[in-house]
C-alpha cells in the first residue's frame, strides 16, 4: 500500500475566522476586487443545475512509459489523459455548421447542444 505524504501545513487562523460575523465577511468580499459576488436566495432560485456528460468507459492500449508518466502525477491520472486528448481534439476540430451557416455549440462531451 502506498504511503501518503502529509499535505501542506495548515496556516489558517481558525479562531479569527470563527469570530467573523456575516457583516465582516460581506464587507471583505465587497472590498476584494478578485472575490466573486456573494450569492443570495434569489440567485439560488434562478440557478440551474447542469451536470457534465457521463464518461464513456473504453479500453485503450498506451505505451507503458506514457501511462507511468501520467500516474507519477498522482490520483486522477485518467482525467489528465482525458484533458490532453480534449485539448488536442479542440485544437484540431473544424467547427461544425448548422444549416444556415451557424456553428454548432457543443457540450463538454462533444455532443451538440
N, C-alpha and C positions, 0 to 999 in steps of 0.2 A: 504494500500500500504506500502511496506517495505521501510524504510529509508536507504539510502546507507551511509555507514560511509566514511568520507573523506579518500582519499588514502594517501600514504606516502608523506611527504613534499618534494617538488622538489628542489634538491640541485644542479641542473645543472647550470653551468656558461654559459648561453646562449650567452652573449656578447662576451666572449672569443671564443666560438665556431664559431660565425659569422665572426670573424676576421681570422680564419684559412684559408689558401689557399689550393688548391688541392695538392700542393707540400708538405705542412706541414702535411697533412693527410696521404699522401703516405709514407712519412718518418716515421711517428709514427707507421703506420701499419708494415712497414719493420722492425722496431726495436722491435716490440712486438712479442715475441715467441708464444703467445697464440692467436694472431689475424689470422683470415682466410685471404688468399691472396685476393688482390683486383681483381675484375673481369673486364676484358676488352671486347671490342666488339667481338673479336674472340671467347671468351668463350660463349657469348650470341648467336653467330651464330651457335655454335655446341650444345647448350643446348637443351634438350628435355623435354617438359612439361609432367609430369607424375601425373595424377590425382588419388586420392585414390578411391578405390571401394566404391560405394554408400552404405549407411547403409540400412539394411532391417528393416522396422518398424514391431515390434512384440508387442504382449500383453503378459505380464508375471506377475504372482502373486508372490509377495515378502512379507516377514514379514514386518509389519509396522515399527518396530524399525530399521530394516536394511535400509529401504528407508529413514527414518528420519536421520539416521547417515550420509548417503551419502549427503542428502540435506543440512545438517549443514555445509558441506564443501563449500557451495556457489554454484554459477551457474556451469553448465556443469556436474551436478552430474551423469547424464546418461552416459556421456563419461567416468567418473571414474568407474562406474559399468562395462562398456564395457572393460576397461583396466584390471580390476580384473579378469573378465571372460577370457579375452585373455591370461593373464599370466597363469591362471590355465590350459587352453587348451594347451598352448605351453609346459608347464611342463609335461603334461600327454600324448601328442600326440606322437605316434610312427612314425618315418619317413617313408613316403610312398616311394615305389621304382618303378621306371620305368622298362620296360623290359630291361634287360642288367644289372640290379642291381644299376643303378644310382638313387640317391634320387630325388624326385620331388621338384622343387623350388616353393614356394608358395608366393603369394602376401599378403598384409595386410588383405584382406578379407578372406584368407584361400584358395582361388581358385588357382589351378595350373597355373603357368605362362608359 
